[in-house]
Structure formats: C-alpha cells, structure tokens
Amino acid sequence: MKQYLNKEFLLSNKTKLIKAAVIAVIIIVCFFVFVLGDSGDSDEDLTLQSQQKISEETGETTEESGGTIIVDVGGAVKVPQVVELDADSRVADAVAAAGGLLETADTAGINQAAFLTDGEKIYIPEKGENLSDLAELSGAEGLSSGDDKVNINTATSEELQTLSGVGPATAEKILDYRSSNGAFKRIEDLKKIDGIGDKTFEKLKEQIKV
C-alpha cells in the first residue's frame, strides 16, 4: 500500500519534480560559473596590476640610472679629448674612453676609482712631470685657467698635499672618501675627513673648490 502511494505521488507530481530538478541544476551551474568566472577575473586583474607595477618600477629605475656627463681627458692618454660617459662613471672609464694610458703615464697620484662630475677635467701627468707646474695648464685636473684653487673632487694626492694642513695621510683619506662616497657636494664636506677640523678648514677653505 505504501509503495503504491509513493508511486502514485511520483506520477502525479512528475512534472513538478522535473522542474524542481532542472531549477536546482541551473542554480548549481550558475553558482559555479559565477564563482569560477569571478576568480578568473580577479586573477587576471591581479596579473595586470602586477605587470603594471613592474613596468612602472622598471621605468623609474631606468630613469634614475640614466643620464650622461661630459668630461675632458688630457695628459698622458692616447687620444686626449672630450668624452661623453654614463653619469656614474669613474676616472678609469674616462681614461679608457680616451684610448687608455701612454707608457709614460704616471698614475701613482691618480685615483682611478674616483667618481666623475659633469664638466670635469681629468689630467694624467707623465713620469717625471712637475705637478706644481700644472697651475700653468689651462683646466688641469684640480685647477682651472683663471683659478689656482684645488678641486678637492679631482685633485691628486700630490695636489692635495699643497694645501695647508694636508699631509700624505690626510690626502689619502680624502681620496678614500671620494672613492667610497663620490664627489664632495660642498667644500665644507671636507670636515667629514678625520683630521680636518674647524681650525684646519679655516686655513684651507680659500684654497679649495668643488
């Protein structure tokens, strides 16, 4: 009797049951389509955002690291000339751009690891050359045509030792500072060198420039 009633119930409600099943299937399908579709869009958006961020960071890095400087290389190099270099170049790069050193070049007092600045004059002396005569050379390293001040960003050890209160040890500290930190921004930065205090700086401030 129970089985008969169940069979009769199923037959009489067959259409309703089919419709209910179809609706349930549609709801399930829509749910999965919505969830998967939304997840796909999110992943795609995240990918696009990541690519955009990488592009922006790459562009910023390229822009920051770009730029060039122009320096004049003279003295004991194969091709004395004005050269254009990357902004973060060093003295050795300028020498290489000028064809390299001559056999007669004297680099004992040249800090080839020093950073360069735009408009700088690099002068490589020859062996036996009297560096005190460089003041007579127009635009010689550390000096300029109408100026006998020593450029603390480009001067050799010998040139630095011509300054009041600067001996071999202090000159070496100045070269080491330039090699590690780059060019001095202002002459007052020379007081960052161990051994150069206010009194020493007062003695030599009129003799130097950057």
N, CA, C and O of each residue as an XYZ file, in Angstrom:
840
protein
N       0.840     -1.205      0.000
C       0.000      0.000      0.000
C       0.867      1.245      0.000
O       0.579      2.221     -0.693
N       1.947      1.197      0.797
C       2.857      2.339      0.901
C       3.572      2.568     -0.420
O       3.716      3.703     -0.873
N       4.017      1.483     -1.029
C       4.706      1.602     -2.309
C       3.761      2.156     -3.377
O       4.188      2.928     -4.235
N       2.520      1.782     -3.336
C       1.548      2.268     -4.310
C       1.337      3.754     -4.164
O       1.260      4.478     -5.157
N       1.242      4.217     -2.919
C       1.030      5.647     -2.683
C       2.243      6.447     -3.140
O       2.100      7.521     -3.726
N       3.440      5.921     -2.871
C       4.659      6.611     -3.310
C       4.733      6.695     -4.818
O       5.116      7.731     -5.362
N       4.373      5.622     -5.502
C       4.399      5.587     -6.958
C       3.388      6.560     -7.525
O       3.656      7.281     -8.487
N       2.203      6.563     -6.896
C       1.153      7.461     -7.372
C       1.560      8.925     -7.150
O       1.283      9.801     -7.969
N       2.237      9.157     -5.998
C       2.683     10.539     -5.709
C       3.713     10.993     -6.733
O       3.675     12.129     -7.207
N       4.628     10.099     -7.065
C       5.665     10.446     -8.038
C       5.065     10.703     -9.410
O       5.470     11.637    -10.101
N       4.107      9.886     -9.808
C       3.497     10.059    -11.128
C       2.705     11.355    -11.197
O       2.749     12.063    -12.203
N       1.979     11.665    -10.125
C       1.128     12.855    -10.142
C       1.958     14.136    -10.052
O       1.511     15.197    -10.490
N       3.152     14.044     -9.492
C       3.998     15.242     -9.327
C       5.253     15.169    -10.187
O       6.239     15.849     -9.905
N       5.222     14.362    -11.219
C       6.381     14.157    -12.081
C       6.859     15.461    -12.688
O       8.050     15.773    -12.683
N       5.895     16.221    -13.214
C       6.252     17.489    -13.878
C       6.886     18.453    -12.895
O       7.892     19.094    -13.202
N       6.299     18.555    -11.718
C       6.828     19.478    -10.707
C       8.222     19.056    -10.265
O       9.109     19.890    -10.082
N       8.406     17.738    -10.096
C       9.704     17.250     -9.673
C      10.773     17.504    -10.727
O      11.908     17.853    -10.402
N      10.401     17.325    -11.998
C      11.361     17.581    -13.087
C      11.758     19.047    -13.110
O      12.931     19.391    -13.256
N      10.737     19.915    -12.961
C      11.020     21.350    -12.957
C      11.924     21.733    -11.779
O      12.847     22.534    -11.920
N      11.632     21.139    -10.612
C      12.449     21.428     -9.436
C      13.892     20.983     -9.641
O      14.829     21.676     -9.245
N      14.061     19.806    -10.269
C      15.403     19.289    -10.526
C      16.156     20.179    -11.502
O      17.334     20.478    -11.308
N      15.443     20.606    -12.577
C      16.059     21.482    -13.572
C      16.494     22.800    -12.938
O      17.587     23.300    -13.204
N      15.617     23.358    -12.093
C      15.945     24.624    -11.411
C      17.156     24.451    -10.510
O      18.033     25.312    -10.443
N      17.184     23.308     -9.813
C      18.317     23.049     -8.924
C      19.612     22.959     -9.701
O      20.637     23.497     -9.282
N      19.564     22.266    -10.852
C      20.762     22.140    -11.699
C      21.220     23.504    -12.206
O      22.411     23.818    -12.212
N      20.228     24.319    -12.639
C      20.554     25.660    -13.147
C      21.221     26.501    -12.053
O      22.210     27.196    -12.289
N      20.642     26.413    -10.842
C      21.213     27.169     -9.726
C      22.652     26.732     -9.447
O      23.532     27.567     -9.238
N      22.882     25.421     -9.447
C      24.232     24.901     -9.193
C      25.207     25.354    -10.275
O      26.322     25.784     -9.980
N      24.768     25.252    -11.549
C      25.622     25.658    -12.678
C      25.953     27.142    -12.592
O      27.105     27.542    -12.759
N      24.920     27.961    -12.327
C      25.136     29.411    -12.213
C      26.099     29.739    -11.080
O      26.927     30.643    -11.192
N      25.976     28.993     -9.993
C      26.849     29.239     -8.852
C      28.312     29.006     -9.224
O      29.183     29.830     -8.946
N      28.558     27.851     -9.865
C      29.940     27.538    -10.248
C      30.470     28.502    -11.304
O      31.631     28.908    -11.259
N      29.615     28.861    -12.249
C      30.035     29.821    -13.286
C      30.390     31.155    -12.654
O      31.386     31.776    -13.025
N      29.583     31.597    -11.701
C      29.815     32.886    -11.036
C      31.120     32.862    -10.245
O      31.941     33.775    -10.336
N      31.289     31.780     -9.458
C      32.479     31.686     -8.612
C      33.746     31.580     -9.447
O      34.709     32.316     -9.229
N      33.737     30.652    -10.411
C      34.930     30.465    -11.241
C      35.201     31.677    -12.115
O      36.351     32.084    -12.283
N      34.159     32.244    -12.663
C      34.324     33.431    -13.513
C      34.860     34.588    -12.729
O      35.734     35.309    -13.212
N      34.360     34.791    -11.526
C      34.822     35.906    -10.692
C      36.270     35.703    -10.287
O      37.049     36.655    -10.248
N      36.641     34.433     -9.977
C      38.010     34.124     -9.594
C      38.958     34.377    -10.748
O      40.058     34.896    -10.558
N      38.522     34.004    -11.963
C      39.350     34.223    -13.144
C      39.594     35.684    -13.384
O      40.705     36.104    -13.709
N      38.525     36.468    -13.219
C      38.678     37.912    -13.422
C      39.635     38.493    -12.398
O      40.453     39.356    -12.717
N      39.525     38.008    -11.146
C      40.395     38.534    -10.093
C      41.842     38.212    -10.391
O      42.718     39.068    -10.263
N      42.095     36.953    -10.796
C      43.461     36.559    -11.124
C      44.007     37.388    -12.270
O      45.166     37.802    -12.267
N      43.136     37.623    -13.263
C      43.581     38.404    -14.422
C      43.883     39.832    -14.009
O      44.864     40.430    -14.451
N      43.009     40.377    -13.139
C      43.231     41.745    -12.671
C      44.526     41.841    -11.882
O      45.301     42.783    -12.045
N      44.753     40.834    -11.008
C      45.978     40.843    -10.223
C      47.199     40.748    -11.118
O      48.204     41.416    -10.874
N      47.120     39.918    -12.156
C      48.239     39.780    -13.096
C      48.526     41.090    -13.806
O      49.678     41.505    -13.933
N      47.440     41.749    -14.277
C      47.607     43.026    -14.975
C      48.186     44.081    -14.044
O      49.052     44.864    -14.435
N      47.687     44.093    -12.785
C      48.199     45.066    -11.823
C      49.672     44.816    -11.524
O      50.453     45.761    -11.409
N      50.056     43.538    -11.398
C      51.448     43.199    -11.133
C      52.348     43.619    -12.279
O      53.425     44.179    -12.073
N      51.879     43.333    -13.520
C      52.663     43.720    -14.690
C      52.827     45.230    -14.774
O      53.895     45.741    -15.110
N      51.723     45.941    -14.457
C      51.783     47.402    -14.498
C      52.764     47.934    -13.452
O      53.536     48.854    -13.723
N      52.722     47.346    -12.257
C      53.613     47.778    -11.191
C      55.062     47.525    -11.562
O      55.922     48.379    -11.343
N      55.339     46.344    -12.129
C      56.700     46.018    -12.547
C      57.184     46.983    -13.609
O      58.332     47.428    -13.578
N      56.293     47.314    -14.566
C      56.663     48.243    -15.636
C      56.990     49.614    -15.080
O      57.955     50.259    -15.490
N      56.148     50.055    -14.118
C      56.379     51.369    -13.524
C      57.702     51.402    -12.772
O      58.466     52.361    -12.881
N      57.971     50.320    -11.991
C      59.207     50.285    -11.226
C      60.407     50.209    -12.158
O      61.431     50.842    -11.904
N      60.288     49.440    -13.233
C      61.379     49.345    -14.202
C      61.636     50.691    -14.842
O      62.786     51.089    -15.030
N      60.562     51.393    -15.178
C      60.703     52.712    -15.786
C      61.367     53.683    -14.860
O      62.199     54.482    -15.290
N      61.009     53.633    -13.556
C      61.599     54.533    -12.578
C      63.075     54.224    -12.409
O      63.903     55.132    -12.328
N      63.403     52.936    -12.356
C      64.799     52.556    -12.193
C      65.626     53.006    -13.377
O      66.743     53.498    -13.217
N      65.065     52.834    -14.585
C      65.788     53.240    -15.789
C      66.021     54.732    -15.797
O      67.097     55.211    -16.155
N      64.985     55.466    -15.392
C      65.094     56.914    -15.404
C      66.123     57.393    -14.398
O      66.896     58.309    -14.679
N      66.135     56.756    -13.187
C      67.054     57.177    -12.153
C      68.494     56.876    -12.541
O      69.397     57.663    -12.255
N      68.706     55.743    -13.189
C      70.062     55.344    -13.506
C      70.548     55.936    -14.819
O      71.711     55.746    -15.177
N      69.696     56.648    -15.546
C      70.073     57.212    -16.821
C      70.849     58.494    -16.666
O      71.146     58.916    -15.549
N      71.190     59.132    -17.809
C      71.906     60.396    -17.798
C      73.360     60.202    -18.158
O      73.931     59.128    -17.965
N      73.954     61.267    -18.689
C      75.354     61.222    -19.079
C      76.075     62.472    -18.587
O      75.451     63.468    -18.223
N      77.387     62.397    -18.585
C      78.216     63.545    -18.249
C      79.276     63.702    -19.326
O      79.572     62.765    -20.067
N      79.841     64.896    -19.402
C      80.895     65.170    -20.381
C      82.132     65.628    -19.615
O      82.069     66.561    -18.814
N      83.250     64.968    -19.869
C      84.499     65.316    -19.200
C      85.619     65.471    -20.230
O      85.560     64.902    -21.320
N      86.627     66.242    -19.869
C      87.771     66.499    -20.738
C      88.954     65.699    -20.222
O      89.375     65.885    -19.080
N      89.491     64.818    -21.042
C      90.602     63.964    -20.635
C      91.866     64.408    -21.357
O      91.898     64.461    -22.587
N      92.901     64.726    -20.597
C      94.146     65.192    -21.205
C      95.355     64.587    -20.539
O      95.235     63.757    -19.637
N      96.530     65.010    -20.991
C      97.769     64.500    -20.427
C      98.241     63.240    -21.124
O      98.141     63.113    -22.345
N      98.754     62.312    -20.335
C      99.379     61.110    -20.891
C      98.371     60.021    -21.224
O      98.425     58.916    -20.685
N      97.448     60.354    -22.124
C      96.498     59.363    -22.657
C      96.688     59.315    -24.177
O      97.225     60.251    -24.769
N      96.253     58.237    -24.793
C      96.497     58.054    -26.227
C      95.736     59.036    -27.096
O      96.256     59.503    -28.109
N      94.499     59.356    -26.706
C      93.697     60.284    -27.504
C      93.064     61.332    -26.582
O      91.905     61.192    -26.192
N      93.815     62.375    -26.235
C      93.238     63.425    -25.383
C      92.010     64.027    -26.060
O      92.083     64.459    -27.210
N      90.898     64.058    -25.361
C      89.669     64.541    -25.977
C      88.564     64.722    -24.938
O      88.686     64.309    -23.785
N      87.489     65.349    -25.389
C      86.282     65.466    -24.580
C      85.431     64.226    -24.845
O      85.163     63.889    -25.999
N      85.005     63.545    -23.774
C      84.242     62.305    -23.938
C      82.924     62.385    -23.178
O      82.795     63.108    -22.190
N      81.963     61.630    -23.660
C      80.655     61.537    -23.004
C      80.536     60.169    -22.358
O      80.748     59.143    -23.003
N      80.193     60.166    -21.074
C      80.141     58.925    -20.302
C      78.842     58.830    -19.509
O      78.106     59.808    -19.380
N      78.574     57.640    -18.982
C      77.428     57.473    -18.089
C      77.653     58.285    -16.818
O      78.791     58.517    -16.409
N      76.563     58.710    -16.205
C      76.643     59.599    -15.044
C      77.388     58.984    -13.861
O      77.950     59.712    -13.042
N      77.399     57.654    -13.761
C      78.063     57.005    -12.627
C      79.465     56.506    -12.975
O      79.981     55.597    -12.326
N      80.080     57.100    -13.998
C      81.404     56.665    -14.440
C      82.500     57.128    -13.484
O      82.311     58.044    -12.683
N      83.646     56.469    -13.593
C      84.804     56.787    -12.762
C      85.970     57.244    -13.644
O      85.889     57.202    -14.872
N      87.044     57.677    -13.001
C      88.199     58.185    -13.742
C      88.729     57.135    -14.712
O      89.114     57.469    -15.833
N      88.754     55.885    -14.301
C      89.249     54.811    -15.173
C      88.424     54.706    -16.452
O      88.965     54.400    -17.514
N      87.124     54.956    -16.360
C      86.266     54.912    -17.552
C      86.623     56.040    -18.513
O      86.628     55.845    -19.729
N      86.922     57.217    -17.972
C      87.287     58.362    -18.810
C      88.616     58.093    -19.519
O      88.779     58.415    -20.696
N      89.554     57.505    -18.792
C      90.858     57.172    -19.381
C      90.692     56.150    -20.512
O      91.316     56.270    -21.566
N      89.849     55.152    -20.279
C      89.594     54.130    -21.304
C      88.958     54.750    -22.539
O      89.285     54.379    -23.666
N      88.043     55.698    -22.324
C      87.369     56.356    -23.451
C      88.338     57.211    -24.255
O      88.097     57.497    -25.428
N      89.428     57.615    -23.624
C      90.443     58.416    -24.317
C      91.542     57.543    -24.895
O      92.627     58.033    -25.208
N      91.271     56.267    -25.039
C      92.226     55.358    -25.687
C      93.161     54.645    -24.748
O      93.955     53.811    -25.182
N      93.084     54.955    -23.466
C      93.966     54.313    -22.499
C      95.194     55.155    -22.196
O      95.380     56.233    -22.759
N      96.022     54.651    -21.304
C      97.220     55.380    -20.862
C      98.400     55.181    -21.798
O      98.534     54.144    -22.446
N      99.253     56.199    -21.855
C     100.536     56.063    -22.542
C     101.514     55.347    -21.622
O     101.297     55.278    -20.412
N     102.596     54.810    -22.197
C     103.582     54.120    -21.376
C     104.279     55.088    -20.424
O     104.825     54.686    -19.396
N     104.251     56.355    -20.781
C     104.924     57.362    -19.953
C     104.027     57.910    -18.851
O     104.455     58.777    -18.089
N     102.796     57.424    -18.749
C     101.851     57.952    -17.770
C     102.274     57.608    -16.341
O     102.774     56.519    -16.063
N     102.059     58.560    -15.460
C     102.352     58.355    -14.044
C     101.029     58.421    -13.280
O     100.472     59.499    -13.074
N     100.538     57.256    -12.864
C      99.229     57.197    -12.195
C      99.351     57.016    -10.686
O      98.362     56.730    -10.011
N     100.559     57.182    -10.157
C     100.768     56.966     -8.718
C      99.872     57.880     -7.880
O      99.396     57.480     -6.818
N      99.644     59.092     -8.353
C      98.826     60.024     -7.591
C      97.421     60.177     -8.116
O      96.693     61.071     -7.684
N      97.017     59.309     -9.054
C      95.681     59.382     -9.657
C      94.774     58.329     -9.049
O      95.102     57.142     -9.048
N      93.654     58.754     -8.542
C      92.667     57.815     -8.003
C      91.709     57.436     -9.132
O      90.728     58.137     -9.379
N      91.989     56.346     -9.805
C      91.194     55.948    -10.961
C      89.823     55.397    -10.567
O      88.975     55.168    -11.429
N      89.609     55.188     -9.287
C      88.304     54.694     -8.827
C      87.365     55.838     -8.446
O      86.213     55.595     -8.087
N      87.846     57.083     -8.519
C      87.030     58.222     -8.117
C      85.888     58.456     -9.104
O      86.050     58.259    -10.308
N      84.730     58.878     -8.585
C      83.596     59.195     -9.430
C      83.842     60.516    -10.157
O      84.577     61.378     -9.675
N      83.216     60.658    -11.315
C      83.366     61.866    -12.129
C      82.162     62.783    -11.969
O      81.080     62.354    -11.570
N      82.374     64.057    -12.291
C      81.277     65.019    -12.312
C      81.249     65.685    -13.679
O      82.267     65.751    -14.368
N      80.088     66.174    -14.063
C      79.933     66.790    -15.375
C      80.822     68.027    -15.497
O      80.893     68.847    -14.581
N      81.506     68.148    -16.655
C      82.371     69.295    -16.905
C      83.756     69.176    -16.301
O      84.524     70.138    -16.330
N      84.088     68.026    -15.759
C      85.368     67.843    -15.075
C      86.519     67.684    -16.066
O      86.337     67.191    -17.179
N      87.701     68.111    -15.638
C      88.917     67.941    -16.425
C      89.782     66.883    -15.759
O      90.145     67.028    -14.592
N      90.116     65.821    -16.485
C      90.987     64.773    -15.974
C      92.345     64.921    -16.641
O      92.460     64.875    -17.865
N      93.368     65.098    -15.822
C      94.715     65.264    -16.358
C      95.626     64.177    -15.811
O      95.783     64.038    -14.598
N      96.229     63.405    -16.716
C      97.152     62.346    -16.335
C      98.580     62.830    -16.580
O      98.972     63.032    -17.729
N      99.352     63.016    -15.530
C     100.731     63.506    -15.721
C     101.647     62.421    -16.278
O     101.347     61.231    -16.183
N     102.741     62.838    -16.847
C     103.757     61.899    -17.316
C     104.808     61.698    -16.233
O     104.937     62.515    -15.322
N     105.548     60.621    -16.337
C     106.580     60.326    -15.359
C     107.616     61.449    -15.359
O     108.111     61.864    -16.407
N     107.925     61.925    -14.166
C     108.910     62.988    -14.042
C     108.334     64.383    -14.204
O     109.057     65.368    -14.053
N     107.042     64.486    -14.511
C     106.418     65.801    -14.680
C     106.265     66.475    -13.334
O     105.860     65.842    -12.359
N     106.584     67.743    -13.275
C     106.472     68.518    -12.044
C     105.030     68.959    -11.871
O     104.555     69.826    -12.604
N     104.329     68.371    -10.910
C     102.917     68.667    -10.735
C     102.673     70.101    -10.293
O     101.568     70.616    -10.466
N     103.659     70.743     -9.737
C     103.476     72.131     -9.329
C     103.318     73.044    -10.528
O     102.821     74.164    -10.407
N     103.748     72.558    -11.700
C     103.613     73.359    -12.915
C     102.221     73.260    -13.515
O     101.914     73.965    -14.476
N     101.366     72.390    -12.961
C     100.041     72.195    -13.523
C      99.178     73.442    -13.406
O      98.216     73.602    -14.158
N      99.508     74.320    -12.480
C      98.735     75.544    -12.319
C      98.804     76.403    -13.570
O      97.940     77.246    -13.813
N      99.847     76.175    -14.359
C     100.008     76.953    -15.582
C      99.257     76.339    -16.753
O      99.158     76.939    -17.823
N      98.726     75.134    -16.541
C      97.991     74.461    -17.603
C      96.517     74.814    -17.499
O      95.918     74.696    -16.430
N      95.942     75.241    -18.596
C      94.529     75.619    -18.598
C      93.660     74.415    -18.334
O      93.660     73.452    -19.102
N      92.908     74.474    -17.229
C      91.953     73.413    -16.923
C      92.578     72.130    -16.469
O      91.939     71.084    -16.579
N      93.808     72.142    -15.957
C      94.428     70.912    -15.486
C      93.631     70.364    -14.313
O      92.913     71.107    -13.644
N      93.756     69.067    -14.064
C      92.958     68.421    -13.026
C      93.175     69.114    -11.689
O      94.306     69.283    -11.234
N      92.069     69.512    -11.069
C      92.126     70.173     -9.792
C      92.352     71.658     -9.912
O      92.288     72.367     -8.908
N      92.621     72.168    -11.139
C      92.880     73.580    -11.352
C      92.118     74.063    -12.562
O      91.680     73.258    -13.383
N      91.953     75.377    -12.684
C      91.309     75.935    -13.874
C      92.132     77.096    -14.376
O      93.034     77.565    -13.682
N      91.828     77.572    -15.589
C      92.675     78.536    -16.279
C      92.856     79.836    -15.506
O      93.962     80.377    -15.508
N      91.851     80.356    -14.859
C      91.992     81.612    -14.144
C      91.836     81.421    -12.651
O      91.416     82.339    -11.946
N      92.164     80.261    -12.171
C      91.866     79.931    -10.782
C      92.913     78.953    -10.278
O      93.115     77.901    -10.885
N      93.587     79.282     -9.173
C      94.610     78.377     -8.654
C      94.102     77.559     -7.470
O      94.888     76.945     -6.749
N      92.777     77.553     -7.274
C      92.211     76.729     -6.210
C      92.245     75.256     -6.594
O      92.108     74.901     -7.764
N      92.428     74.421     -5.605
C      92.486     72.980     -5.836
C      91.078     72.396     -5.747
O      90.359     72.626     -4.774
N      90.702     71.652     -6.755
C      89.402     70.980     -6.766
C      89.524     69.688     -5.955
O      90.174     68.735     -6.383
N      88.895     69.670     -4.791
C      89.035     68.508     -3.908
C      88.338     67.266     -4.455
O      88.508     66.176     -3.910
N      87.560     67.414     -5.518
C      86.907     66.259     -6.135
C      87.775     65.584     -7.183
O      87.522     64.436     -7.550
N      88.790     66.278     -7.665
C      89.592     65.723     -8.764
C      91.085     65.747     -8.501
O      91.845     65.117     -9.238
N      91.526     66.453     -7.475
C      92.958     66.628     -7.220
C      93.646     65.305     -6.893
O      93.053     64.410     -6.290
N      94.897     65.202     -7.300
C      95.712     64.034     -6.969
C      96.226     64.166     -5.545
O      96.051     65.203     -4.904
N      96.860     63.108     -5.056
C      97.418     63.140     -3.710
C      98.448     64.255     -3.579
O      98.478     64.961     -2.570
N      99.302     64.417     -4.605
C     100.331     65.454     -4.576
C      99.716     66.848     -4.542
O     100.206     67.731     -3.838
N      98.646     67.044     -5.300
C      97.984     68.349     -5.329
C      97.322     68.658     -3.990
O      97.349     69.795     -3.520
N      96.734     67.643     -3.389
C      96.088     67.847     -2.090
C      97.107     68.219     -1.020
O      96.805     68.974     -0.096
N      98.313     67.685     -1.155
C      99.353     67.959     -0.162
C      99.904     69.377     -0.268
O     100.674     69.805      0.591
N      99.517     70.113     -1.314
C      99.927     71.512     -1.410
C      99.041     72.395     -0.536
O      99.337     73.575     -0.347
N      97.953     71.833     -0.003
C      97.027     72.582      0.835
C      97.553     72.692      2.264
O      98.275     71.816      2.739
N      97.188     73.767      2.932
C      97.615     73.990      4.316
C      97.053     72.913      5.240
O      95.843     72.688      5.278
N      97.933     72.251      5.980
C      97.499     71.260      6.950
C      97.180     69.901      6.370
O      96.680     69.036      7.090
N      97.453     69.677      5.078
C      97.164     68.382      4.445
C      98.472     67.681      4.111
O      99.236     68.134      3.259
N      98.719     66.565      4.797
C      99.891     65.758      4.531
C      99.520     64.501      3.764
O      98.367     64.349      3.361
N     100.468     63.598      3.551
C     100.208     62.362      2.792
C      99.052     61.537      3.367
O      98.219     61.025      2.619
N      99.005     61.412      4.696
C      97.966     60.586      5.323
C      96.580     61.199      5.114
O      95.628     60.493      4.783
N      96.474     62.515      5.310
C      95.173     63.191      5.127
C      94.759     63.168      3.663
O      93.583     62.981      3.351
N      95.724     63.360      2.762
C      95.422     63.312      1.330
C      94.864     61.948      0.949
O      93.937     61.850      0.146
N      95.437     60.894      1.531
C      94.967     59.538      1.250
C      93.547     59.338      1.773
O      92.743     58.650      1.144
N      93.237     59.942      2.929
C      91.883     59.844      3.480
C      90.870     60.537      2.568
O      89.741     60.072      2.411
N      91.287     61.653      1.972
C      90.395     62.369      1.044
C      90.122     61.522     -0.188
O      88.985     61.447     -0.653
N      91.162     60.882     -0.722
C      90.995     60.011     -1.896
C      90.095     58.824     -1.555
O      89.247     58.429     -2.355
N      90.287     58.260     -0.362
C      89.459     57.120      0.060
C      88.001     57.541      0.204
O      87.098     56.790     -0.163
N      87.768     58.741      0.735
C      86.397     59.241      0.889
C      85.731     59.388     -0.473
O      84.583     58.982     -0.652
N      86.452     59.971     -1.438
C      85.883     60.143     -2.774
C      85.562     58.809     -3.422
O      84.550     58.663     -4.107
N      86.437     57.839     -3.199
C      86.219     56.521     -3.791
C      84.990     55.835     -3.208
O      84.265     55.143     -3.922
N      84.756     56.024     -1.909
C      83.643     55.351     -1.237
C      82.333     56.112     -1.333
O      81.269     55.499     -1.420
N      82.394     57.447     -1.318
C      81.179     58.258     -1.224
C      80.892     59.121     -2.442
O      79.830     59.739     -2.527
N      81.810     59.170     -3.372
C      81.606     60.022     -4.540
C      82.106     61.435     -4.271
O      82.814     61.683     -3.296
N      81.730     62.344     -5.142
C      82.234     63.717     -5.075
C      81.712     64.466     -3.858
O      80.614     64.196     -3.370
N      82.513     65.409     -3.374
C      82.072     66.310     -2.315
C      81.014     67.251     -2.889
O      81.169     67.764     -3.997
N      79.952     67.472     -2.140
C      78.888     68.363     -2.602
C      79.253     69.836     -2.384
O      78.858     70.699     -3.168
N      80.003     70.116     -1.322
C      80.441     71.470     -0.992
C      81.765     71.369     -0.257
O      82.118     70.305      0.252
N      82.505     72.486     -0.199
C      83.831     72.422      0.404
C      83.756     72.098      1.893
O      84.680     71.498      2.442
N      82.653     72.491      2.556
C      82.504     72.206      3.982
C      82.478     70.709      4.286
O      82.764     70.298      5.411
N      82.135     69.892      3.282
C      82.105     68.448      3.490
C      83.489     67.880      3.764
O      83.627     66.745      4.221
N      84.517     68.684      3.480
C      85.884     68.222      3.731
C      86.102     67.975      5.227
O      86.991     67.215      5.608
N      85.292     68.617      6.070
C      85.420     68.428      7.518
C      84.953     67.045      7.957
O      85.128     66.670      9.116
N      84.359     66.285      7.036
C      83.979     64.907      7.339
C      85.208     64.003      7.385
O      85.144     62.880      7.883
N      86.330     64.505      6.860
C      87.561     63.726      6.856
C      88.196     63.784      8.238
O      88.362     64.861      8.812
N      88.547     62.628      8.762
C      89.195     62.557     10.070
C      90.521     63.320     10.023
O      91.376     63.047      9.180
N      90.679     64.271     10.932
C      91.907     65.061     10.967
C      91.730     66.471     10.450
O      92.606     67.317     10.631
N      90.585     66.735      9.797
C      90.305     68.084      9.306
C      89.167     68.664     10.142
O      87.991     68.387      9.904
N      89.548     69.472     11.122
C      88.567     70.121     11.979
C      88.284     71.535     11.524
O      88.682     71.938     10.431
N      87.601     72.282     12.357
C      87.244     73.655     12.002
C      88.473     74.535     11.780
O      88.504     75.332     10.843
N      89.486     74.392     12.638
C      90.678     75.232     12.516
C      91.428     74.950     11.216
O      91.839     75.870     10.508
N      91.597     73.663     10.915
C      92.290     73.294      9.673
C      91.508     73.752      8.463
O      92.075     74.242      7.486
N      90.191     73.588      8.538
C      89.347     74.002      7.409
C      89.449     75.505      7.165
O      89.483     75.939      6.014
N      89.498     76.302      8.227
C      89.604     77.753      8.086
C      90.880     78.140      7.358
O      90.910     79.133      6.632
N      91.942     77.353      7.553
C      93.217     77.653      6.906
C      93.197     77.371      5.405
O      93.858     78.056      4.624
N      92.433     76.360      5.016
C      92.497     75.947      3.601
C      91.236     76.232      2.784
O      91.215     75.947      1.587
N      90.185     76.784      3.394
C      88.926     76.968      2.669
C      89.056     77.910      1.468
O      88.303     77.803      0.501
N      90.031     78.841      1.543
C      90.221     79.768      0.425
C      91.089     79.162     -0.682
O      91.298     79.766     -1.735
N      91.584     77.959     -0.414
C      92.478     77.309     -1.387
C      91.781     76.203     -2.171
O      92.360     75.629     -3.093
N      90.519     75.902     -1.797
C      89.856     74.739     -2.398
C      88.530     75.106     -3.059
O      87.970     76.179     -2.834
N      88.060     74.192     -3.866
C      86.773     74.330     -4.529
C      86.240     72.954     -4.875
O      86.964     71.963     -4.773
N      84.968     72.881     -5.286
C      84.359     71.628     -5.743
C      83.856     71.825     -7.156
O      83.303     70.898     -7.749
